[in-house]
Amino acid sequence: PTGEGNFHLLAGMLAGCGVPLAGARVALIGAGNIGRHLVARLREAGATPIALDPNPAVRAALAAEGVEALPVEQKRALLA
């Protein structure tokens, strides 16, 4: 799947559950090419993305864009 396809799948799943995309907090596991595309699309749609990624450089780049980015060791805390 592509980043755009994943975005539409996520938007459809949230809509099916009655959750508006605008205002939703969405956690992403990984922020590679597809994840970065999702971050951009989610922000455009008014959602708040949060990313877990093992790469400190990726987390720093996301943080510079105003996106919360956590190391994978914080996965359990994010999901709590």
C-alpha positions, 0 to 999 in steps of 0.5 A, spaced: 500 500 500 501 507 498 501 512 503 495 515 500 492 509 500 493 508 508 491 515 509 484 513 506 484 506 509 485 510 516 480 515 514 474 510 512 476 506 518 475 512 523 469 515 519 466 508 520 467 508 528 464 515 528 470 518 529 472 525 525 479 525 523 479 533 524 481 533 532 483 525 532 490 523 535 493 518 531 499 514 533 503 511 527 508 506 528 514 508 524 515 514 520 519 512 514 516 514 507 509 512 508 509 514 515 511 521 513 506 521 508 501 520 513 503 525 518 503 530 512 496 528 510 493 527 517 496 534 519 492 537 513 486 534 515 486 537 522 488 530 526 494 530 531 499 525 529 504 522 534 510 517 531 514 512 534 520 511 530 527 508 532 531 513 528 533 519 532 534 523 526 527 521 524 524 523 530 528 530 530 526 532 523 519 530 526 519 534 532 522 540 528 516 540 524 512 540 531 510 533 531 511 529 537 515 523 536 517 518 541 523 512 541 520 505 540 521 504 548 515 508 549 510 504 545 507 501 551 506 508 555 503 511 548 498 506 548 496 506 555 
